[in-house]
């Protein structure tokens, strides 16, 4: 068995020192950089062309944690990808980057040439803006950006076709979807959302995670005993929605409620994206809502939760203030997102103002332990877009086993709703558009870390696309991509990253 040329694989600092020595001796150094998840002929020819331009070729790869191609990617770990590259005769040295992009890497390595494939020649097609930043970086260290021109293959296309990283049903659906839609269409909805003026209205909720280790049954009482380990807090509810939207839009306003007691306003404001302009109402005699969850650390398993709230507090003064704010400000916005968690901020008078005054209204009415059966979609006499779970639509229609498509059609007629998205967890999404076939879109995620906040992420991003007229199939694919990203993280620990989502969709549709 041939020995793996491990001496070719270097740490970044060691590689930088080697390149400096080579250049001091008058050697010309070229660098290629990428994911190189599935090594193919296009890569090999690219490296060979790059090697012809220089005396030495180094290849650097994106680390696993920064590969934005969706769940279960990369298909091969960074160590395996480095080993595969090191076995190519035309490659002299290999290293794994430690940053998300090549910008810092180029400044550290300082090669003579930075070599990219012909697909990167037109910088205007690079929605991430990465190639322009990399060009400035290589030029800042006296190097030059050059392009090879040979046969182009796609690792993502080959993986999608022959070893899909998504469930088989999803892979088959995406194949059919691509016959009528393109990644550029979906990317257009996401990038064009920047111009929208958006208002989010809804309750602030703090998600309070307490991690524990189960010890067992108490020795004296029939209760579970646990050992406390650590705690994390995340900004949820309407705050999380505002942060998701702010990743895509330049103008984002928020109207929400905090408690006058144990307000935690400093924490909430610190967690808001700086783009978001908040207006807070203060509920007298109540704390800011906290949902405290106790979790078995390994495996990540929720045991029980405690709600910290006071639903008996006087809301009349805030109700009048909210209605006045909405009357005054709703005409300013292209899209209004009502994040209704059923904790009494959005009572009927405010709902009626939203329905009458909003140019385009997206609604989510959430069912939870505090409001089962009392916070359903029919409290909104009109909605342009409704995004709820299958359980929530069945609570609304009072039909547990009715054909879901029939329930959706009946509710859409009742609410004069032109667009609807129903989340179904592991079964994916069902999307409705007036005068269009109902789309059943399989889930893209095969592995779930935490479902908390995933529906809010889907609601936030698809609302922006709905406002621009995205058809049901497009909403379904974008929504499932957002959901797959959201369930792979813990709670509302991070908002949806626009660039990562775009890269995921482009990779998925190759």
C-alpha positions as CSV (number, residue, x, y, z in Angstrom):
1,X,0.0,0.0,0.0
2,X,1.4,3.4,-1.0
3,X,2.4,5.8,1.8
4,X,0.2,8.8,2.1
5,X,2.3,12.0,1.5
6,X,1.5,13.5,4.9
7,X,4.5,15.8,4.7
8,X,2.5,17.7,2.1
9,X,-0.2,18.6,4.6
10,X,0.9,21.6,6.7
11,X,-0.5,23.9,9.4
12,X,-1.2,27.4,8.1
13,X,1.7,29.1,9.9
14,X,4.1,26.4,8.6
15,X,2.8,26.8,5.1
16,X,3.2,30.6,5.3
17,X,6.9,30.1,6.3
18,X,7.5,27.6,3.5
19,X,5.9,30.0,0.9
20,X,8.1,32.9,2.2
21,X,11.2,30.8,1.8
22,X,10.2,29.7,-1.7
23,X,9.5,33.3,-2.8
24,X,12.9,34.4,-1.3
25,X,14.6,31.8,-3.6
26,X,12.8,33.3,-6.6
27,X,10.1,30.6,-6.9
28,X,6.7,31.5,-8.2
29,X,3.9,30.2,-6.0
30,X,0.3,29.7,-7.0
31,X,-2.6,29.0,-4.6
32,X,-6.0,27.4,-5.2
33,X,-8.7,27.4,-2.6
34,X,-12.2,25.8,-2.2
35,X,-14.2,23.0,-0.6
36,X,-13.3,20.2,-3.0
37,X,-15.8,17.9,-1.4
38,X,-15.8,15.4,-4.2
39,X,-12.6,15.4,-6.1
40,X,-13.3,15.1,-9.9
41,X,-11.7,15.7,-13.3
42,X,-12.6,19.4,-13.3
43,X,-10.6,19.9,-10.1
44,X,-7.6,17.9,-11.4
45,X,-7.5,19.9,-14.6
46,X,-7.9,23.2,-12.7
47,X,-4.9,22.2,-10.5
48,X,-2.8,21.2,-13.5
49,X,-3.4,24.5,-15.2
50,X,-2.6,26.4,-12.0
51,X,0.6,24.4,-11.6
52,X,1.7,25.3,-15.2
53,X,1.5,29.0,-14.2
54,X,4.0,28.6,-11.3
55,X,6.9,26.6,-9.8
56,X,4.9,25.5,-6.7
57,X,1.2,24.9,-6.2
58,X,-0.5,25.0,-2.8
59,X,-4.1,24.1,-2.3
60,X,-6.1,25.2,0.8
61,X,-9.5,23.9,1.7
62,X,-12.6,25.3,3.6
63,X,-12.9,23.7,7.0
64,X,-15.9,21.6,7.8
65,X,-17.6,24.1,10.1
66,X,-17.7,26.8,7.3
67,X,-19.0,24.6,4.4
68,X,-22.4,26.3,3.6
69,X,-23.9,23.6,1.4
70,X,-26.6,22.5,3.7
71,X,-27.1,19.6,6.2
72,X,-24.8,16.6,6.0
73,X,-22.2,18.5,4.0
74,X,-19.4,18.3,3.4
75,X,-19.7,14.7,2.4
76,X,-16.0,14.2,3.2
77,X,-14.3,15.6,6.3
78,X,-11.5,18.2,6.0
79,X,-8.9,15.6,6.9
80,X,-10.1,13.3,4.1
81,X,-10.3,16.1,1.6
82,X,-6.8,17.2,2.5
83,X,-5.5,13.7,2.1
84,X,-7.1,13.3,-1.3
85,X,-5.5,16.5,-2.5
86,X,-2.1,15.6,-1.1
87,X,-2.1,12.5,-3.3
88,X,-2.2,14.5,-6.5
89,X,1.2,14.8,-8.1
90,X,0.6,18.4,-9.3
91,X,-0.1,19.6,-5.8
92,X,3.0,20.5,-3.7
93,X,1.4,21.5,-0.3
94,X,-2.1,21.3,1.3
95,X,-3.5,23.1,4.3
96,X,-6.9,23.6,6.0
97,X,-8.1,27.2,6.4
98,X,-9.3,28.3,9.8
99,X,-11.5,31.2,8.5
100,X,-14.9,31.2,6.7
101,X,-13.3,32.8,3.6
102,X,-10.0,33.0,1.9
103,X,-9.4,36.7,2.6
104,X,-7.4,36.3,5.8
105,X,-5.7,33.2,4.4
106,X,-4.4,35.1,1.3
107,X,-3.0,37.8,3.5
108,X,-1.2,35.2,5.6
109,X,0.1,33.0,2.8
110,X,0.9,35.8,0.3
111,X,1.2,33.7,-2.9
112,X,2.2,35.2,-6.2
113,X,-1.0,33.9,-7.9
114,X,-4.5,33.2,-6.6
115,X,-6.1,30.8,-9.2
116,X,-9.8,30.4,-9.5
117,X,-12.0,28.6,-12.1
118,X,-13.6,30.3,-15.0
119,X,-17.0,30.2,-13.3
120,X,-15.8,33.0,-11.0
121,X,-14.7,35.4,-13.9
122,X,-18.0,37.4,-13.7
123,X,-17.9,38.9,-10.2
124,X,-21.5,40.3,-10.7
125,X,-22.8,36.7,-10.5
126,X,-21.2,36.1,-7.1
127,X,-24.0,36.9,-4.7
128,X,-21.7,36.4,-1.7
129,X,-19.3,39.2,-2.9
130,X,-16.5,36.8,-1.9
131,X,-14.5,36.9,-5.1
132,X,-14.2,40.7,-5.0
133,X,-13.0,40.6,-1.4
134,X,-10.5,37.9,-2.3
135,X,-9.2,39.9,-5.3
136,X,-8.5,42.9,-3.0
137,X,-6.8,40.6,-0.5
138,X,-4.4,39.0,-3.0
139,X,-3.6,42.4,-4.5
140,X,-2.9,43.8,-1.1
141,X,0.0,41.4,-0.7
142,X,1.4,42.0,-4.2
143,X,-0.2,39.0,-5.8
144,X,-2.6,38.6,-8.7
145,X,-6.0,36.9,-9.3
146,X,-6.0,34.7,-12.4
147,X,-8.5,32.2,-13.9
148,X,-8.2,28.8,-15.5
149,X,-10.4,27.9,-18.5
150,X,-11.2,24.3,-18.8
151,X,-14.0,21.8,-18.3
152,X,-16.2,22.7,-15.3
153,X,-17.9,20.1,-13.2
154,X,-19.7,20.6,-9.9
155,X,-19.0,18.5,-6.8
156,X,-22.5,19.5,-5.5
157,X,-24.1,18.4,-8.7
158,X,-22.4,15.0,-8.6
159,X,-23.2,14.5,-4.9
160,X,-26.8,15.5,-5.5
161,X,-27.1,13.1,-8.3
162,X,-25.2,10.1,-7.1
163,X,-24.9,10.4,-3.3
164,X,-27.6,12.9,-2.1
165,X,-27.1,14.5,1.3
166,X,-30.9,15.0,1.7
167,X,-33.6,12.3,2.1
168,X,-34.5,10.4,-1.1
169,X,-38.0,11.9,-1.3
170,X,-36.5,15.4,-1.1
171,X,-33.9,14.6,-3.7
172,X,-36.6,13.4,-6.1
173,X,-38.7,16.5,-5.4
174,X,-35.8,18.8,-6.0
175,X,-35.1,17.1,-9.3
176,X,-38.6,17.8,-10.5
177,X,-38.5,21.3,-9.1
178,X,-35.4,22.1,-11.1
179,X,-37.3,21.4,-14.3
180,X,-39.4,24.6,-13.8
181,X,-37.3,26.7,-11.4
182,X,-33.7,27.7,-11.0
183,X,-31.5,28.7,-8.1
184,X,-31.2,32.2,-9.6
185,X,-35.0,32.6,-9.1
186,X,-34.8,31.7,-5.4
187,X,-31.7,33.8,-4.9
188,X,-33.6,36.7,-6.5
189,X,-36.3,36.6,-3.9
190,X,-33.7,36.6,-1.1
191,X,-31.5,39.4,-2.4
192,X,-34.4,41.6,-3.5
193,X,-35.9,41.5,0.0
194,X,-33.3,44.2,0.9
195,X,-35.6,46.9,-0.4
196,X,-38.6,45.9,1.7
197,X,-39.8,48.0,4.6
198,X,-40.9,45.5,7.2
199,X,-42.7,45.8,10.6
200,X,-42.8,42.9,13.1
201,X,-45.4,42.9,15.8
202,X,-45.5,40.3,18.5
203,X,-44.5,39.2,22.0
204,X,-40.9,39.2,23.3
205,X,-40.0,35.8,24.7
206,X,-36.7,34.8,26.4
207,X,-35.8,31.1,25.9
208,X,-33.9,30.0,29.0
209,X,-32.1,26.7,28.7
210,X,-30.9,24.9,31.8
211,X,-28.7,21.9,31.1
212,X,-28.7,19.0,33.5
213,X,-27.5,15.4,34.0
214,X,-30.1,12.9,35.2
215,X,-29.2,11.2,38.4
216,X,-32.3,9.1,38.8
217,X,-35.3,8.8,41.0
218,X,-35.1,10.6,44.3
219,X,-34.4,8.3,47.3
220,X,-37.4,9.6,49.3
221,X,-39.9,10.8,46.8
222,X,-41.2,9.7,43.4
223,X,-39.5,12.5,41.6
224,X,-36.7,12.8,39.1
225,X,-33.4,14.1,40.4
226,X,-30.8,15.9,38.2
227,X,-27.4,17.5,38.6
228,X,-27.3,21.1,37.3
229,X,-24.6,21.8,34.7
230,X,-25.0,25.1,32.8
231,X,-27.4,27.7,31.4
232,X,-27.9,29.5,28.1
233,X,-30.4,32.3,27.2
234,X,-31.6,33.2,23.8
235,X,-33.8,36.0,22.5
236,X,-37.0,34.4,21.1
237,X,-40.4,35.3,20.0
238,X,-40.7,38.5,18.0
239,X,-37.1,39.4,18.8
240,X,-35.9,36.2,17.0
241,X,-38.2,37.0,14.0
242,X,-36.8,40.6,13.8
243,X,-33.3,39.2,13.8
244,X,-34.1,36.8,11.0
245,X,-35.7,39.5,8.9
246,X,-32.8,42.0,9.5
247,X,-30.4,39.5,7.8
248,X,-32.3,40.2,4.6
249,X,-33.9,43.7,4.8
250,X,-32.4,47.1,5.3
251,X,-35.5,48.6,7.0
252,X,-36.8,46.5,9.9
253,X,-39.0,47.9,12.7
254,X,-40.4,46.1,15.7
255,X,-43.3,46.7,18.1
256,X,-43.2,44.3,21.1
257,X,-43.9,44.1,24.8
258,X,-41.7,43.7,27.9
259,X,-42.7,43.3,31.5
260,X,-42.4,46.2,33.9
261,X,-41.0,43.7,36.5
262,X,-37.8,41.8,35.8
263,X,-37.9,43.5,32.4
264,X,-34.5,42.1,31.1
265,X,-34.5,45.0,28.6
266,X,-30.7,45.3,28.5
267,X,-30.4,41.6,27.5
268,X,-33.1,42.0,24.9
269,X,-31.7,45.1,23.3
270,X,-28.2,43.6,23.3
271,X,-29.5,40.6,21.3
272,X,-31.3,42.7,18.7
273,X,-29.6,43.2,15.3
274,X,-28.5,46.8,15.2
275,X,-30.7,47.3,12.1
276,X,-33.8,46.7,14.0
277,X,-35.6,49.8,15.4
278,X,-37.6,48.6,18.4
279,X,-40.6,50.2,20.1
280,X,-41.4,48.5,23.4
281,X,-44.6,48.6,25.4
282,X,-44.4,47.7,29.1
283,X,-46.8,45.4,30.8
284,X,-47.6,46.6,34.3
285,X,-47.4,44.0,37.0
286,X,-45.8,41.3,34.8
287,X,-42.3,40.1,33.9
288,X,-40.9,39.8,30.4
289,X,-42.0,36.4,29.3
290,X,-39.5,33.7,30.0
291,X,-39.8,30.0,28.9
292,X,-37.4,28.0,31.0
293,X,-36.6,24.6,29.6
294,X,-34.7,21.9,31.5
295,X,-32.6,19.7,29.2
296,X,-30.7,16.5,29.6
297,X,-27.3,17.5,28.1
298,X,-26.6,14.2,26.4
299,X,-28.5,13.3,24.5
300,X,-30.0,16.7,23.9
301,X,-33.5,16.0,25.3
302,X,-36.0,18.4,26.9
303,X,-37.4,17.1,30.2
304,X,-39.9,19.8,31.1
305,X,-40.5,23.6,30.9
306,X,-41.7,26.4,33.2
307,X,-43.4,29.6,32.0
308,X,-42.5,32.8,33.8
309,X,-45.4,35.2,33.0
310,X,-48.4,37.0,34.3
311,X,-51.4,36.7,32.0
312,X,-53.7,38.4,34.6
313,X,-51.9,41.7,34.4
314,X,-53.9,44.7,33.2
315,X,-53.4,45.1,29.4
316,X,-56.0,47.8,28.6
317,X,-53.5,50.7,28.6
318,X,-51.1,48.8,26.3
319,X,-53.9,47.7,24.1
320,X,-54.9,51.3,23.4
321,X,-51.2,52.3,22.9
322,X,-50.6,49.5,20.5
323,X,-53.7,50.3,18.4
324,X,-52.6,54.0,18.2
325,X,-49.1,53.0,17.1
326,X,-50.5,50.7,14.4
327,X,-53.0,53.2,13.1
328,X,-50.2,55.7,12.7
329,X,-47.4,53.5,11.3
330,X,-48.9,50.6,9.3
331,X,-49.1,52.6,6.0
332,X,-45.3,53.0,6.0
333,X,-44.6,49.3,5.4
334,X,-44.5,47.0,2.4
335,X,-45.0,44.0,4.8
336,X,-46.3,43.5,8.3
337,X,-45.5,40.3,10.1
338,X,-47.8,39.4,13.0
339,X,-46.0,37.0,15.3
340,X,-48.9,36.1,17.5
341,X,-47.8,33.7,20.3
342,X,-51.1,34.0,22.1
343,X,-49.9,35.9,25.3
344,X,-52.3,38.8,25.0
345,X,-50.3,41.5,23.2
346,X,-52.4,41.0,20.0
347,X,-56.0,41.2,21.2
348,X,-58.9,41.6,18.8
349,X,-58.8,45.4,18.5
350,X,-55.2,45.4,17.5
351,X,-55.8,42.4,15.2
352,X,-58.6,44.3,13.4
353,X,-56.3,47.3,12.9
354,X,-53.7,45.0,11.4
355,X,-56.1,43.4,9.1
356,X,-57.6,46.7,7.8
357,X,-54.5,48.9,7.6
358,X,-51.7,46.6,6.5
359,X,-50.8,46.6,2.8
360,X,-49.5,43.0,3.0
361,X,-50.1,41.0,6.2
362,X,-48.3,37.8,7.1
363,X,-49.6,36.0,10.2
364,X,-48.5,33.2,12.5
365,X,-50.8,32.2,15.3
366,X,-49.0,29.8,17.6
367,X,-50.5,27.1,19.7
368,X,-48.6,26.5,22.9
369,X,-49.2,25.1,26.5
370,X,-50.6,28.5,27.7
371,X,-53.2,29.0,25.0
372,X,-54.3,25.6,23.5
373,X,-57.4,26.2,21.5
374,X,-57.6,30.0,22.2
375,X,-55.1,31.4,19.7
376,X,-56.2,30.1,16.3
377,X,-56.0,31.7,12.9
378,X,-59.6,32.7,12.7
379,X,-59.1,35.6,15.0
380,X,-57.6,37.3,11.9
381,X,-60.5,38.1,9.4
382,X,-57.9,38.7,6.7
383,X,-54.3,37.5,6.0
384,X,-52.3,37.7,2.8
385,X,-50.1,34.9,4.1
386,X,-50.6,32.4,6.9
387,X,-47.8,30.2,8.2
388,X,-48.8,27.6,10.9
389,X,-48.2,24.0,11.8
390,X,-50.4,21.1,10.8
391,X,-51.5,20.8,14.4
392,X,-52.5,24.4,14.5
393,X,-54.6,24.2,11.3
394,X,-56.4,21.1,12.7
395,X,-57.1,23.0,15.9
396,X,-58.6,25.8,13.8
397,X,-60.8,23.5,11.7
398,X,-61.6,21.1,14.5
399,X,-61.0,18.3,12.1
400,X,-58.3,15.9,13.3
401,X,-58.4,13.5,10.3
402,X,-59.8,15.6,7.5
403,X,-57.7,15.6,4.3
404,X,-55.1,18.4,4.9
405,X,-55.6,19.9,1.4
406,X,-59.3,20.3,2.1
407,X,-58.7,21.9,5.5
408,X,-56.2,24.4,3.8
409,X,-58.7,25.3,1.1
410,X,-61.5,25.9,3.5
411,X,-59.4,28.0,5.8
412,X,-57.9,30.0,2.9
413,X,-61.5,30.9,1.8
414,X,-62.6,31.8,5.3
415,X,-59.6,34.2,5.9
416,X,-59.5,35.5,2.3
417,X,-55.9,34.2,2.4
418,X,-54.1,34.0,-0.9
419,X,-51.0,32.2,0.4
420,X,-50.5,29.6,3.1
421,X,-47.7,27.4,4.3
422,X,-48.2,24.5,6.7
423,X,-45.2,23.0,8.5
424,X,-45.3,19.3,9.2
425,X,-41.9,18.6,10.9
426,X,-40.2,15.5,9.5
427,X,-42.9,15.4,6.7
428,X,-41.8,18.8,5.3
429,X,-44.2,21.5,4.2
430,X,-47.5,21.9,2.4
431,X,-47.8,25.2,0.4
432,X,-51.0,26.8,-1.0
433,X,-51.4,29.6,-3.4
434,X,-54.8,30.8,-4.7
435,X,-55.6,29.3,-8.2
436,X,-52.4,27.1,-8.0
437,X,-51.9,23.4,-7.1
438,X,-51.1,22.6,-3.5
439,X,-47.4,21.7,-3.2
440,X,-46.3,19.0,-0.8
441,X,-42.5,19.5,-0.3
442,X,-40.5,16.8,1.6
443,X,-38.2,17.8,4.4
444,X,-34.6,18.4,3.6
445,X,-33.3,17.7,7.1
446,X,-32.8,14.1,8.2
447,X,-31.3,15.0,11.6
448,X,-32.9,17.3,14.2
449,X,-31.0,19.0,17.0
450,X,-33.7,21.4,18.3
451,X,-37.0,22.4,16.8
452,X,-37.5,25.5,19.0
453,X,-37.5,28.6,16.8
454,X,-37.4,26.7,13.5
455,X,-41.0,27.5,12.6
456,X,-40.3,31.2,13.3
457,X,-37.3,31.2,11.0
458,X,-39.3,29.6,8.2
459,X,-42.2,32.1,8.7
460,X,-39.8,35.1,8.7
461,X,-37.9,34.3,5.5
462,X,-40.8,32.9,3.5
463,X,-42.9,36.0,4.4
464,X,-40.3,38.1,2.6
465,X,-40.5,35.9,-0.5
466,X,-44.3,35.8,-0.4
467,X,-44.5,39.6,-0.6
468,X,-42.6,39.4,-3.8
469,X,-45.0,36.9,-5.4
470,X,-43.0,33.7,-5.0
471,X,-45.1,30.7,-6.1
472,X,-45.9,27.9,-3.6
473,X,-43.2,25.5,-4.9
474,X,-40.5,28.2,-4.4
475,X,-41.8,29.1,-0.9
476,X,-41.7,25.4,-0.1
477,X,-38.1,24.8,-1.1
478,X,-36.9,28.0,0.5
479,X,-38.9,27.2,3.7
480,X,-37.5,23.7,3.9
481,X,-34.0,24.9,3.4
482,X,-34.4,27.5,6.2
483,X,-36.0,24.8,8.4
484,X,-33.1,22.4,7.7
485,X,-30.6,25.0,8.8
486,X,-32.7,26.0,11.9
487,X,-33.2,22.6,13.3
488,X,-29.4,21.9,13.1
489,X,-28.7,24.6,15.8
490,X,-29.9,25.0,19.4
491,X,-32.9,27.2,19.8
492,X,-32.6,30.8,18.7
493,X,-28.8,30.9,19.1
494,X,-28.3,32.4,15.7
495,X,-30.5,34.0,13.0
496,X,-30.7,32.6,9.5
497,X,-27.5,33.6,7.6
498,X,-28.4,35.0,4.2
499,X,-25.2,34.0,2.5
500,X,-25.2,30.5,4.0
501,X,-28.9,30.0,2.9
502,X,-28.1,31.2,-0.7
503,X,-25.1,28.9,-0.9
504,X,-27.2,26.0,0.4
505,X,-29.9,26.6,-2.2
506,X,-27.4,27.0,-5.1
507,X,-25.7,23.8,-4.0
508,X,-29.0,22.0,-3.6
509,X,-30.3,22.9,-7.1
510,X,-27.1,22.1,-9.0
